[in-house]
Structures are given as C-alpha cells and as structure tokens.
Amino acid sequence: MYIRLNQRRIAVDRDGYLKNLDDWDRDVAAGLAQRENLSLSAEHWEIIELLRDFYRQFEISPAMRVLVKQVGIKLGAEKGRSIYLMKLFPPSPARIASKIAGLPRPANCL
C-alpha cells in the first residue's frame, strides 16, 4: 500500500504505519497527522521527538504505560499523564503518536 504526501509516494502497511522509517521527515509527520485529523503544535512535536529518541535508544515503540513514564521523566509530571497525551493524540496516544513519528506500531497496542 502507498499513500501520497506532498507529491511523494510512501509505502505504508495496512494500518498506515511507514514501511521504511527513512521515509519520515517533518512534512511526512504533518501529512500523517492530517490523516488522523490532527494539526501538530509544539506540544505534539515534543512527544514526537521524545518517541523518536526513545526508538533510537531502545529500537522499540513504547506502549502507553512506558510512554507516560518517559514523558514524565523527560518533560515533567504535568505532561507525564495519560489525560494529557489523550488530548494530544486521541484515541490511543502510543499508537497514533508512534504512527506520526514514523515508528512501528507499539507491540502492546491493539
């Protein structure tokens, strides 16, 4: 499967996750977010960058519990809450944010 973003043809799996992580850039992220009916703010980008850093370090996309913990550690307790992430990336923050960040689907997300 392919999607068209900014005149580019990008391979995705049946759920819309990038097949080639090297296809990701900020424009692709914005296009993927638009497909999820999201407009990316500075708060979204903080989480996206955190996810990409986490993936570079551990080579896995974090499930929700780990994501909440990492956000709390890196960005502070007020952002390290499920409700905060739900407002940014509904209905499943770990799944939606990972998709927009160009990462694989978290293993524990349905």
URGI-V318225 format. One line per field, one symbol per residue. ss: DSSP state (H for helix, E for strand, - for the rest). A space follows every 10 residues. Layout:
ss->???
This chain:
ss->-EEEE--EEE EE-----E-- HHH--HHHHH HHHHH----- -HHHHHHHHH HHHHHHHH-- ---HHHHHHH HHHHH----- -HHHHHHH-- --HHHHHHHH ----------
